[in-house]
């Protein structure tokens, strides 16, 4: 279990982020077309997984747009944005904000991703959705970078996460 804060108030996750050097847990998440997606859909690519509570909040929107911009022209990089949002809402967000280089993925069918990655919030007003985190995987799905953002209302460390995608 990890502790983060929401506006200064402590809340807890169900576990810890995957360990550096470990193989990332596989997942089944839902894309904007309601299709199931797993790590194998991004085989051979570096994956930057931007885990956010909801795209309908300012910090989640900002981080998604920043990582989307960083992915432009990077065929070797898959930016995956995981949230509890329905694919329909994520699709509207991407259309209205011009997000074309990031893939939004929903936990609408299962919370297993959040549990397996140790980011499922277990108490407080956001119980049942994710804490804010970034996980970077290499082309073989080895964990090369993690950050559990200590305050949910803060942005992640973009520079460190993007540096980890350079190999």
C-alpha positions in Angstrom: 0.0 0.0 0.0 1.2 3.5 -0.8 0.0 6.8 0.5 -0.6 9.9 -1.7 -2.6 13.0 -0.9 -5.6 14.7 -2.4 -5.5 18.4 -1.6 -3.3 17.5 1.3 -5.4 14.8 2.7 -3.9 11.3 2.8 -5.4 8.5 0.8 -4.1 5.0 0.0 -3.6 2.8 -2.9 -4.0 -1.0 -2.9 -0.3 -1.6 -3.5 3.0 -0.4 -5.0 4.0 0.4 -8.6 5.8 -2.4 -10.5 9.4 -2.7 -9.6 12.1 -1.3 -11.9 13.5 -4.1 -14.0 10.4 -6.3 -13.6 8.2 -7.3 -16.4 5.1 -5.2 -16.4 1.8 -6.9 -15.7 -0.3 -7.5 -18.9 -3.7 -5.8 -19.0 -6.9 -5.7 -20.9 -8.3 -2.2 -21.3 -10.9 -0.7 -23.6 -10.0 1.8 -26.4 -12.2 4.5 -28.0 -13.7 1.9 -30.4 -14.7 -0.4 -27.5 -12.0 -2.9 -28.5 -9.9 -4.7 -25.9 -6.2 -3.7 -25.8 -3.3 -5.3 -24.1 0.5 -4.8 -24.0 0.9 -7.1 -27.0 -0.9 -4.4 -29.2 2.2 -2.2 -28.6 4.8 -4.9 -29.0 8.3 -3.7 -29.6 7.6 -0.1 -28.7 8.5 1.8 -25.7 5.3 2.5 -23.7 4.7 5.6 -21.6 1.7 4.8 -19.5 0.1 8.0 -18.1 -2.3 6.8 -15.4 -4.8 9.5 -14.5 -8.0 9.6 -12.4 -10.1 11.3 -15.1 -9.5 13.3 -18.2 -12.3 15.6 -17.0 -9.9 17.3 -14.6 -7.4 20.0 -15.4 -4.2 18.2 -14.3 -5.2 15.0 -16.1 -6.0 17.0 -19.3 -2.7 18.9 -19.1 -0.5 15.7 -18.6 -2.3 14.0 -21.5 -1.8 16.9 -23.8 1.9 17.3 -22.8 2.7 13.6 -23.4 0.7 13.7 -26.6 2.9 16.5 -27.9 6.0 14.6 -26.9 4.9 11.6 -28.9 4.6 13.5 -32.1 6.9 11.9 -34.7 8.0 9.1 -32.3 7.0 5.9 -34.1 9.0 4.0 -31.4 6.8 5.3 -28.6 3.2 4.5 -27.6 1.7 6.9 -25.1 -1.1 5.2 -23.3 -3.5 7.2 -21.1 -5.3 5.0 -18.6 -8.3 6.4 -16.8 -11.7 5.4 -15.3 -13.4 7.5 -18.0 -15.7 5.8 -20.5 -14.3 5.5 -24.0 -17.0 7.9 -25.3 -15.8 10.7 -22.9 -12.2 10.1 -23.7 -13.0 10.3 -27.4 -14.7 13.6 -27.0 -11.7 14.9 -25.0 -9.3 13.8 -27.7 -11.3 15.4 -30.4 -11.8 18.7 -28.7 -8.2 18.9 -27.5 -6.5 17.6 -30.7 -5.0 14.6 -29.0 -3.8 12.4 -31.8 -0.6 10.8 -30.7 -1.8 9.3 -27.4 -4.1 6.3 -27.0 -6.8 6.6 -24.3 -7.7 3.4 -22.6 -10.6 2.8 -20.1 -10.9 0.6 -17.1 -14.7 0.4 -17.7 -14.8 -3.4 -17.8 -12.4 -4.1 -15.0 -10.3 -2.6 -12.3 -7.6 -5.3 -12.7 -5.2 -2.8 -14.3 -5.3 -0.5 -11.3 -5.0 -3.4 -8.9 -2.1 -5.0 -10.8 -0.2 -1.7 -11.1 -0.8 -0.8 -7.4 -2.6 2.4 -8.2 -6.2 1.6 -7.2 -7.3 4.1 -4.6 -8.9 2.3 -1.6 -10.3 5.1 0.5 -11.4 8.7 0.4 -13.6 10.5 -2.2 -11.7 8.9 -5.2 -11.9 5.4 -4.0 -12.3 3.0 -6.9 -10.3 5.0 -9.4 -6.5 5.5 -9.9 -3.9 7.6 -8.3 -1.8 9.7 -10.7 1.2 7.8 -11.9 3.6 7.3 -14.9 5.1 4.0 -15.8 7.6 3.6 -18.7 8.2 0.2 -20.3 10.8 -0.7 -22.8 10.1 -2.7 -26.0 10.2 -5.9 -24.0 7.7 -4.6 -21.3 10.5 -4.2 -18.7 9.7 -1.4 -16.3 12.4 1.3 -16.8 10.7 4.2 -14.9 7.9 4.8 -12.4 6.5 7.8 -10.6 3.6 7.7 -8.2 2.8 11.4 -8.0 2.6 12.3 -4.3 -0.2 14.8 -4.6 -3.0 13.9 -7.0 -3.5 17.6 -7.9 0.1 17.9 -9.1 1.5 17.1 -12.5 4.0 14.3 -13.0 7.7 14.8 -13.7 7.5 15.1 -17.5 11.2 15.5 -18.0 12.2 12.4 -16.1 9.4 10.3 -17.8 10.3 11.4 -21.3 14.0 10.9 -20.6 13.2 7.3 -19.7 11.6 6.8 -23.1 14.9 7.5 -24.9 16.4 4.2 -23.8 
